[in-house]
Amino acid sequence: MEAAINTASQHPTASQPPNILVVDDESSVRTMFETKFHKQIRRGELAFLFACDGQEALEILKDSPQIDVIFTDLNMPRMDGLTFLKHLKKNNGHIPTVVITAWGNYDRLLEAINSGASGFLGKPINLAELEQIIARCLRQQEKMKRRIESLEHELLQAEKKALRLRDSNRELLQRNRELEQKLMSAGALPAVAV
């Protein structure tokens, strides 16, 4: 499965690996991520940032806006996962966000989906499933980035075309004025008061 993450982690800028933000108040979750992905971290294929609650995660997002995937617990101090998801949906809704939780409360999981979660992962975390989810999320982000780049290119081309049309229109108006002046001075066109 490591190959799937390697393939998915081909980031647009070779010097910067995909950034994964993990939001969980349990230190064992951080240790598990760092242990599981130590090779990819060491090789610069993945980078992880960690926050112990939603408030700290929002601060990280403010300081490090290039986050590719987020994993968040639901039950945390200060700001819980649902509140974090609602903030995230307003400001960073494009980032795939996976809820990791030991809770089996389906109402809260449904609320998390409605708040923008793109997937779930139960505790204890199945490491093979975790790798698959990361690979899928990174592919999704890459596809979205390519689409955004394509749309930006199309917009740039449309802006250039609009500028060419504006310049062409100005040129035609100038030629029209010059022709009118020549015709008026030759007496072929009556002078019109403007």
Secondary structure as the mmCIF struct_conf table of DSSP 4:
data_model
#
loop_
_struct_conf.conf_type_id
_struct_conf.id
_struct_conf.beg_label_comp_id
_struct_conf.beg_label_asym_id
_struct_conf.beg_label_seq_id
_struct_conf.end_label_comp_id
_struct_conf.end_label_asym_id
_struct_conf.end_label_seq_id
HELX_RH_AL_P HELX_RH_AL_P1 GLU A 2 ALA A 8
TURN_TY1_P TURN_TY1_P1 SER A 9 SER A 9
BEND BEND1 PRO A 12 THR A 13
TURN_TY1_P TURN_TY1_P2 ALA A 14 SER A 15
BEND BEND2 GLN A 16 GLN A 16
HELX_LH_PP_P HELX_LH_PP_P1 PRO A 17 PRO A 18
STRN STRN1 ASN A 19 VAL A 23
BEND BEND3 ASP A 25 ASP A 25
HELX_RH_AL_P HELX_RH_AL_P2 SER A 27 LYS A 36
TURN_TY1_P TURN_TY1_P3 PHE A 37 PHE A 37
HELX_RH_AL_P HELX_RH_AL_P3 HIS A 38 ARG A 42
TURN_TY1_P TURN_TY1_P4 ARG A 43 GLY A 44
BEND BEND4 GLU A 45 GLU A 45
STRN STRN2 ALA A 47 ALA A 51
BEND BEND5 CYS A 52 ASP A 53
HELX_RH_AL_P HELX_RH_AL_P4 GLY A 54 ASP A 63
STRN STRN3 VAL A 69 THR A 72
BEND BEND6 LEU A 74 LEU A 74
BEND BEND7 PRO A 77 MET A 79
HELX_RH_AL_P HELX_RH_AL_P5 GLY A 81 ASN A 92
TURN_TY1_P TURN_TY1_P5 GLY A 93 HIS A 94
BEND BEND8 ILE A 95 ILE A 95
STRN STRN4 THR A 97 THR A 101
BEND BEND9 ALA A 102 ALA A 102
HELX_RH_AL_P HELX_RH_AL_P6 TYR A 106 ASN A 114
TURN_TY1_P TURN_TY1_P6 SER A 115 GLY A 116
STRN STRN5 GLY A 119 GLY A 122
BEND BEND10 LYS A 123 PRO A 124
HELX_LH_PP_P HELX_LH_PP_P2 ILE A 125 ILE A 125
HELX_RH_AL_P HELX_RH_AL_P7 LEU A 127 SER A 185
TURN_TY1_P TURN_TY1_P7 ALA A 186 GLY A 187
BEND BEND11 ALA A 188 LEU A 189
#
